Amino acid sequence: MIRLLPKVVAEFVGTAMLVCIVVGSGIMGANLSNDMAVALLVNTASTVFGLALLILVLGPISGAHFNPVVSLVMLAKKSLSLRETLAYIPAQVLGAITGAIAANVMFDLAALQVSEKARITAGTFLSEVIATAGLLVVILVFVSRKNDSHVALAVAAWIGSAYFFTSSTSFANPAVTVGRIFSDTFAGIEPGSVAPFVLAQLIGAAIGVLLAKPLVRS
């Protein structure tokens, strides 16, 4: 348990900071401009830089998953134990909720909110499948190459790119999706859209594992 605690704390803190960055920069972008493109650009830039830094700082401690589907895939690959996985996932979800609340408070909004922003359509469902599949391909390919120094940049680059080429703006993470329920702001998502998003992310993760296999072997 003592050895596991730093890893769980890293996953909690990392996911909390990630969601705080996503939600906080979304609020800031919306405050700075009525232009949705500008707001999304602010949101994307902050997320890319923040995510890369979080992976670089916390990766050596926990692997910097910050994402239940990543942890589940690592469990399936026997890179993570069942005990670790069962500890990581609740920490990630609680961290995501904490991060959203912290972002609300930073901008003098009500701490506890529930988003009313509906996001689920056929297009956003497919977007989440593609975004999550791509994320897992990137992670698995770089992990197989034992090139840890480039994982942070590659993951951040994929997420930043997918913010713009997917209609869902690339959540690609069940914990982050749940956390964003708790901020009725630019980055929020209504509860009714969450289950379809998470299903799409799980499907995307499975597809990503399949797509990565021939790339990892080559």
C-alpha positions as CSV (number, residue, x, y, z in Angstrom):
1,M,0.0,0.0,0.0
2,I,2.8,2.4,0.8
3,R,4.4,1.8,-2.6
4,L,1.1,2.3,-4.3
5,L,0.2,5.6,-2.6
6,P,2.5,7.9,-4.5
7,K,1.2,6.5,-7.8
8,V,-2.4,7.0,-6.8
9,V,-1.7,10.5,-5.6
10,A,0.0,11.3,-8.9
11,E,-3.0,10.0,-10.8
12,F,-5.4,12.1,-8.7
13,V,-3.3,15.2,-8.9
14,G,-2.5,14.8,-12.6
15,T,-6.1,14.3,-13.6
16,A,-7.3,17.1,-11.3
17,M,-4.8,19.5,-12.9
18,L,-5.7,18.3,-16.4
19,V,-9.4,19.0,-15.9
20,C,-8.6,22.3,-14.1
21,I,-6.6,23.3,-17.2
22,V,-9.3,22.2,-19.7
23,V,-12.2,23.8,-17.8
24,G,-10.3,26.9,-16.6
25,S,-8.8,27.7,-20.1
26,G,-12.3,27.2,-21.6
27,I,-13.7,29.7,-19.2
28,M,-10.9,32.1,-19.9
29,G,-11.2,31.7,-23.6
30,A,-15.0,32.4,-23.5
31,N,-14.3,35.4,-21.2
32,L,-11.7,36.9,-23.6
33,S,-13.7,36.5,-26.8
34,N,-17.1,36.0,-28.2
35,D,-15.5,34.3,-31.2
36,M,-15.8,30.5,-30.6
37,A,-12.7,29.9,-32.7
38,V,-10.6,32.1,-30.5
39,A,-12.0,30.5,-27.3
40,L,-11.2,27.0,-28.7
41,L,-7.7,28.1,-29.6
42,V,-7.1,29.4,-26.1
43,N,-8.5,26.1,-24.7
44,T,-6.4,24.0,-27.0
45,A,-3.1,25.8,-26.4
46,S,-3.4,25.6,-22.7
47,T,-4.4,22.0,-22.7
48,V,-1.5,21.0,-25.0
49,F,1.1,22.7,-22.9
50,G,-0.4,21.6,-19.6
51,L,-0.9,18.0,-20.6
52,A,2.7,17.7,-21.9
53,L,4.1,19.1,-18.6
54,L,1.9,16.9,-16.5
55,I,3.1,13.8,-18.3
56,L,6.7,14.8,-18.1
57,V,6.5,15.5,-14.3
58,L,4.3,12.6,-13.2
59,G,5.1,10.0,-15.8
60,P,8.0,8.6,-13.8
61,I,5.8,8.1,-10.8
62,S,2.6,6.6,-12.1
63,G,2.9,6.4,-15.8
64,A,0.8,9.5,-16.1
65,H,-2.3,7.7,-17.4
66,F,-4.9,10.3,-16.1
67,N,-7.4,8.2,-18.1
68,P,-9.3,5.0,-17.2
69,V,-9.2,3.6,-20.7
70,V,-5.4,3.9,-20.7
71,S,-5.2,2.1,-17.3
72,L,-7.5,-0.6,-18.6
73,V,-5.4,-1.2,-21.7
74,M,-2.2,-1.3,-19.6
75,L,-4.0,-3.9,-17.3
76,A,-4.8,-6.0,-20.4
77,K,-1.2,-5.7,-21.5
78,K,0.0,-6.7,-18.0
79,S,1.8,-3.5,-17.6
80,L,-0.4,-2.6,-14.7
81,S,-1.6,-4.8,-11.9
82,L,-5.3,-5.3,-11.1
83,R,-4.7,-3.7,-7.7
84,E,-3.1,-0.7,-9.3
85,T,-5.9,-0.4,-11.8
86,L,-8.6,-0.5,-9.1
87,A,-6.8,2.2,-7.3
88,Y,-6.0,4.4,-10.3
89,I,-9.5,4.6,-11.8
90,P,-11.3,6.1,-8.8
91,A,-8.4,8.5,-8.2
92,Q,-8.7,9.6,-11.8
93,V,-12.5,10.2,-11.6
94,L,-12.3,11.9,-8.2
95,G,-9.4,14.0,-9.5
96,A,-11.4,15.1,-12.6
97,I,-14.3,16.2,-10.5
98,T,-12.0,18.1,-8.1
99,G,-10.3,19.8,-11.1
100,A,-13.6,21.0,-12.5
101,I,-14.7,22.4,-9.1
102,A,-11.4,24.1,-8.6
103,A,-11.7,25.8,-12.1
104,N,-15.2,27.1,-11.2
105,V,-14.0,28.6,-8.0
106,M,-10.9,30.2,-9.6
107,F,-13.3,32.2,-11.9
108,D,-15.7,33.1,-9.0
109,L,-18.4,30.8,-10.3
110,A,-20.5,28.5,-8.1
111,A,-18.3,25.6,-7.0
112,L,-20.9,22.9,-7.6
113,Q,-22.6,23.0,-11.0
114,V,-24.1,20.6,-13.4
115,S,-23.6,21.3,-17.1
116,E,-26.5,21.7,-19.5
117,K,-24.4,21.5,-22.6
118,A,-25.7,18.6,-24.7
119,R,-22.9,17.1,-26.9
120,I,-24.0,13.7,-28.1
121,T,-24.7,13.3,-31.8
122,A,-23.7,10.6,-34.3
123,G,-20.8,12.8,-35.3
124,T,-19.5,13.4,-31.8
125,F,-19.9,9.6,-31.0
126,L,-17.7,8.8,-34.0
127,S,-15.3,11.6,-33.1
128,E,-14.8,10.1,-29.6
129,V,-14.1,6.7,-31.2
130,I,-11.5,8.2,-33.5
131,A,-9.9,10.5,-30.9
132,T,-9.5,7.7,-28.4
133,A,-8.3,5.1,-30.9
134,G,-5.7,7.6,-32.1
135,L,-4.6,8.4,-28.5
136,L,-4.1,4.7,-27.7
137,V,-2.1,4.1,-31.0
138,V,0.2,7.0,-30.1
139,I,0.7,5.8,-26.5
140,L,1.3,2.1,-27.4
141,V,3.6,2.9,-30.3
142,F,5.9,5.2,-28.3
143,V,5.8,2.9,-25.2
144,S,6.9,0.0,-27.4
145,R,9.8,2.1,-28.7
146,K,10.8,2.8,-25.1
147,N,10.9,6.4,-26.0
148,D,9.4,7.9,-22.8
149,S,10.9,11.4,-23.5
150,H,8.7,11.8,-26.6
151,V,5.4,10.3,-25.2
152,A,4.4,13.6,-23.6
153,L,4.9,15.6,-26.8
154,A,3.2,12.9,-28.9
155,V,0.2,12.6,-26.7
156,A,-0.2,16.4,-26.3
157,A,0.2,16.8,-30.1
158,W,-2.5,14.3,-30.8
159,I,-5.0,15.8,-28.3
160,G,-4.3,19.3,-29.5
161,S,-4.8,18.3,-33.1
162,A,-8.0,16.3,-32.3
163,Y,-9.5,19.4,-30.5
164,F,-9.8,20.9,-34.0
165,F,-10.4,18.0,-36.4
166,T,-13.1,16.2,-34.3
167,S,-16.6,17.6,-33.7
168,S,-16.4,16.5,-30.0
169,T,-13.2,18.4,-29.4
170,S,-11.5,15.1,-28.3
171,F,-12.5,14.3,-24.7
172,A,-11.0,10.8,-25.3
173,N,-11.1,10.1,-21.5
174,P,-13.9,8.8,-19.3
175,A,-12.6,10.5,-16.2
176,V,-12.3,13.8,-17.9
177,T,-15.8,13.4,-19.4
178,V,-17.3,12.8,-15.9
179,G,-15.4,15.7,-14.4
180,R,-16.7,18.1,-17.1
181,I,-20.2,17.4,-15.9
182,F,-19.5,19.6,-13.0
183,S,-18.9,22.9,-14.8
184,D,-21.7,24.5,-16.8
185,T,-19.2,26.5,-18.9
186,F,-17.5,26.3,-22.3
187,A,-15.9,22.9,-21.6
188,G,-18.9,21.3,-19.8
189,I,-21.0,18.3,-20.9
190,E,-24.5,17.4,-19.7
191,P,-25.0,14.2,-17.8
192,G,-27.1,12.7,-20.6
193,S,-24.2,12.9,-23.0
194,V,-21.7,11.2,-20.8
195,A,-22.7,7.5,-21.1
196,P,-22.6,7.6,-25.0
197,F,-19.2,9.4,-24.8
198,V,-17.7,6.8,-22.5
199,L,-19.0,4.0,-24.6
200,A,-17.4,5.6,-27.7
201,Q,-14.2,6.0,-25.8
202,L,-14.2,2.3,-24.8
203,I,-14.8,1.3,-28.3
204,G,-12.1,3.6,-29.5
205,A,-9.6,2.2,-27.0
206,A,-10.3,-1.4,-28.3
207,I,-9.8,-0.3,-31.9
208,G,-6.7,1.6,-30.9
209,V,-5.2,-1.6,-29.4
210,L,-6.0,-3.5,-32.6
211,L,-4.5,-0.8,-34.9
212,A,-1.3,-0.5,-32.8
213,K,-0.5,-4.2,-33.0
214,P,1.0,-4.3,-36.5
215,L,2.7,-0.9,-35.9
216,V,4.3,-2.2,-32.7
217,R,5.6,-5.4,-34.4
218,S,7.1,-3.6,-37.4
